[in-house]
Amino acid sequence: MIRADLPHAAALAAMHAQAFPHEPWDEASFVSLLGMPGVFGLIDERGGFLLLRIVLDEAEIITIGVTTPRQGIGQELMRAGLELISAYAVKVLHLEVAAKNAPAQALYAKFGFTQAGRRKGYYADGDDALTMHLVLA
Protein backbone atom coordinates (compact mmCIF):
# COMPACT_ATOMS: atom_id res chain seq x y z
CA MET A 1 0.00 0.00 0.00
CA ILE A 2 1.43 3.36 -0.95
CA ARG A 3 0.27 6.90 -0.29
CA ALA A 4 -0.94 8.59 -3.46
CA ASP A 5 0.11 12.14 -4.18
CA LEU A 6 0.08 14.50 -7.18
CA PRO A 7 2.63 12.46 -9.17
CA HIS A 8 0.18 9.52 -9.01
CA ALA A 9 -2.71 11.42 -10.67
CA ALA A 10 -2.25 9.77 -14.08
CA ALA A 11 -2.07 6.29 -12.56
CA LEU A 12 -5.17 6.98 -10.47
CA ALA A 13 -7.05 8.19 -13.56
CA ALA A 14 -6.06 5.04 -15.46
CA MET A 15 -7.20 2.78 -12.61
CA HIS A 16 -10.43 4.76 -12.20
CA ALA A 17 -11.18 4.31 -15.91
CA GLN A 18 -10.73 0.54 -15.52
CA ALA A 19 -12.84 0.37 -12.36
CA PHE A 20 -15.54 2.76 -13.59
CA PRO A 21 -15.52 2.70 -17.41
CA HIS A 22 -18.97 4.31 -17.59
CA GLU A 23 -17.88 7.39 -15.55
CA PRO A 24 -14.07 7.70 -15.59
CA TRP A 25 -12.35 10.64 -13.92
CA ASP A 26 -9.45 12.21 -15.77
CA GLU A 27 -5.98 13.09 -14.54
CA ALA A 28 -6.97 16.73 -13.97
CA SER A 29 -9.73 15.60 -11.60
CA PHE A 30 -7.22 13.69 -9.50
CA VAL A 31 -4.75 16.59 -9.55
CA SER A 32 -7.53 18.85 -8.27
CA LEU A 33 -8.66 16.41 -5.58
CA LEU A 34 -5.16 15.57 -4.34
CA GLY A 35 -4.40 19.28 -4.11
CA MET A 36 -7.26 19.91 -1.67
CA PRO A 37 -6.57 20.18 2.05
CA GLY A 38 -7.47 17.03 3.95
CA VAL A 39 -7.50 14.72 0.92
CA PHE A 40 -5.49 11.52 1.18
CA GLY A 41 -4.99 8.83 -1.41
CA LEU A 42 -3.92 5.21 -1.15
CA ILE A 43 -2.91 2.83 -3.92
CA ASP A 44 -2.81 -0.94 -3.66
CA GLU A 45 -0.21 -1.97 -6.21
CA ARG A 46 -2.24 -5.08 -7.08
CA GLY A 47 -4.82 -2.77 -8.67
CA GLY A 48 -6.86 -0.54 -6.40
CA PHE A 49 -7.17 2.96 -5.03
CA LEU A 50 -8.91 4.95 -2.30
CA LEU A 51 -9.35 8.69 -1.88
CA LEU A 52 -10.53 10.10 1.45
CA ARG A 53 -11.26 13.62 2.63
CA ILE A 54 -11.01 14.55 6.29
CA VAL A 55 -12.71 17.66 7.64
CA LEU A 56 -12.44 18.17 11.38
CA ASP A 57 -13.83 15.01 13.03
CA GLU A 58 -15.59 13.62 9.94
CA ALA A 59 -14.31 11.95 6.79
CA GLU A 60 -15.72 10.77 3.50
CA ILE A 61 -14.67 8.24 0.95
CA ILE A 62 -14.47 10.23 -2.27
CA THR A 63 -13.82 7.16 -4.39
CA ILE A 64 -12.63 3.60 -4.02
CA GLY A 65 -12.12 1.15 -6.82
CA VAL A 66 -10.39 -2.03 -7.82
CA THR A 67 -9.21 -3.16 -11.22
CA THR A 68 -9.02 -6.83 -10.23
CA PRO A 69 -12.19 -7.78 -8.35
CA ARG A 70 -12.51 -10.53 -5.76
CA GLN A 71 -8.87 -10.41 -4.64
CA GLY A 72 -9.41 -8.73 -1.24
CA ILE A 73 -8.05 -5.42 -2.53
CA GLY A 74 -11.14 -3.46 -1.51
CA GLN A 75 -10.95 -4.86 2.02
CA GLU A 76 -7.28 -3.98 2.33
CA LEU A 77 -7.94 -0.46 1.09
CA MET A 78 -10.77 -0.05 3.60
CA ARG A 79 -8.57 -1.31 6.45
CA ALA A 80 -5.75 1.02 5.47
CA GLY A 81 -8.14 3.95 5.11
CA LEU A 82 -9.64 3.33 8.54
CA GLU A 83 -6.17 3.13 10.02
CA LEU A 84 -5.20 6.39 8.32
CA ILE A 85 -8.21 8.34 9.58
CA SER A 86 -7.83 6.96 13.13
CA ALA A 87 -4.77 9.21 13.51
CA TYR A 88 -7.05 12.22 12.92
CA ALA A 89 -9.67 11.39 15.57
CA VAL A 90 -12.40 10.98 12.95
CA LYS A 91 -15.75 10.11 14.52
CA VAL A 92 -17.86 9.40 11.42
CA LEU A 93 -16.94 8.16 7.95
CA HIS A 94 -19.38 8.83 5.09
CA LEU A 95 -19.71 7.46 1.56
CA GLU A 96 -22.07 7.17 -1.37
CA VAL A 97 -22.60 3.98 -3.35
CA ALA A 98 -24.77 3.09 -6.33
CA ALA A 99 -27.98 1.39 -5.22
CA LYS A 100 -27.35 -1.39 -7.75
CA ASN A 101 -23.75 -2.01 -6.60
CA ALA A 102 -24.43 -4.94 -4.28
CA PRO A 103 -20.77 -6.09 -3.99
CA ALA A 104 -19.66 -2.66 -2.76
CA GLN A 105 -22.59 -2.47 -0.34
CA ALA A 106 -21.62 -5.90 1.04
CA LEU A 107 -18.04 -4.71 1.55
CA TYR A 108 -19.20 -1.62 3.42
CA ALA A 109 -21.63 -3.63 5.55
CA LYS A 110 -18.76 -5.94 6.49
CA PHE A 111 -17.02 -2.90 7.98
CA GLY A 112 -20.15 -1.79 9.85
CA PHE A 113 -21.50 0.92 7.56
CA THR A 114 -25.24 1.52 7.68
CA GLN A 115 -27.50 3.28 5.20
CA ALA A 116 -28.25 6.88 6.16
CA GLY A 117 -30.19 8.06 3.11
CA ARG A 118 -30.87 7.82 -0.61
CA ARG A 119 -30.28 10.29 -3.45
CA LYS A 120 -32.70 9.61 -6.29
CA GLY A 121 -31.23 9.62 -9.80
CA TYR A 122 -27.80 10.68 -8.51
CA TYR A 123 -25.65 8.89 -11.08
CA ALA A 124 -25.44 9.64 -14.81
CA ASP A 125 -27.15 6.34 -15.63
CA GLY A 126 -30.12 7.35 -13.44
CA ASP A 127 -29.26 5.01 -10.57
CA ASP A 128 -29.84 6.18 -7.03
CA ALA A 129 -27.00 6.70 -4.57
CA LEU A 130 -27.23 5.26 -1.10
CA THR A 131 -25.55 7.39 1.53
CA MET A 132 -23.90 5.32 4.21
CA HIS A 133 -21.95 6.08 7.33
CA LEU A 134 -19.79 4.38 9.90
CA VAL A 135 -19.75 5.76 13.43
CA LEU A 136 -16.22 5.37 14.79
CA ALA A 137 -16.58 7.15 18.15
Secondary structure, DSSP 8 states (H G I E B T S, - for coil): -EEE-GGGHHHHHHHHHHH-TTS---HHHHHHHHTSTTEEEEEETTTEEEEEEEETTEEEEEEEEESSTTSSHHHHHHHHHHHHHHTTT--EEEEEEETT-HHHHHHHHHTT-EEEEEETT-STTS--EEEEEEE--
